[in-house]
């Protein structure tokens, strides 16, 4: 079963939706215009129910099949939010809001799921119920967690859930997936180093927090190189180093470090957190300073259920002729919260040779729309076939 002909017919319409969303990006939970756009489309498609306000600004559509002897209910999820990035594409449909950009392709994800929803509402060629889920705040806000905590799975009786992300570097329209751990847990930390500030010409009268913090930054790299089993995955990155003074002649009283820890194993996550706190505190103490560590476990490891992964890969092969084995990815993905609540799988669809995601020159490839829409629709029709 190749690309569904209906999506070739709808391609221009879906592309128009996508470019409208690209022009009007919104961040985190403030997806009010985007959510309203999605709600209006779902109602116009004739969805049996449209619910708003889940996970603050999430939108959910219910589409019933022509029969329901199976009793199955399957969720399909797309994310809606953009990123705080200045766009540098010079596209005719570039962001109209300076400092906000769809640099991860969520405009494409939302549009593809809308296209699938329109098709499913037209044809109803399945036995059961399809739930289309449009989620805010994937980019760091944990919108997936909030929708689950708002009762998404129980309210709509969702039994399985599937997600998709575009992937630059994978050939346009091809798919890639893996069972088990797929995307990393994405933890965050803030370390506040406090010493004794003073005149830069009299360092002996101070406890120099810049020096202390520099030693902490370097020492944290030993977590990966000397504490964690070399065959396991861990990333420890200090991404911000901010002193309380930016003068040439002042040794700052405090320095704030920020960063992230990425892991794919619960034991490694526990070890990395414990070592980070110990190293920061003890290194600071060595110099007579203190280090206060705020460690936050943000997104958990995203784990694809093996059975549902096999099914998702089979559907991808029906659509594109093949499905590649995906690598482990150290990026975070808050679809993990939905997969922790219900079995399911997350797949990558090729975005060709575009700039990487989170880059100011990234652009979603509209040529991938028919493949993505076909995969969504075929998930429903294959999992819940009409007898």
Secondary structure, DSSP 8 states (H G I E B T S, - for coil): --S-HHHHHHHHHHHHHHHHHHHT--BTT--HHHHHHHHHHHHHHT-SEEEEEETTTEEEEEEE-SB-SS--EEEEEEE--BBS-------TT--SSTT-B--SSHHHHHHHHHHHHHHHHHH--SBSEEEEEEE--TTTT-HHHHHHHTTHHHHHT--EEEEEEEETTS-TT-EEE-SEEEE-EEEEEEEEEE-B-EETT-GGGSB-HHHHHHHHHHHHTHIIIIIS-TTS-EEEEEEEEEES---TTEE-SEEEEEEEEEESSHHHHHHHHHHHHHHHHHHHHHTT-EEEEEEEEEE--EEE-HHHHHHHHHHHHHHHS--EE---B-S--TTHHHHHHSEEEEEEEE-TT---TTSTT----GGGHHHHHHHHHHHHHHHT---
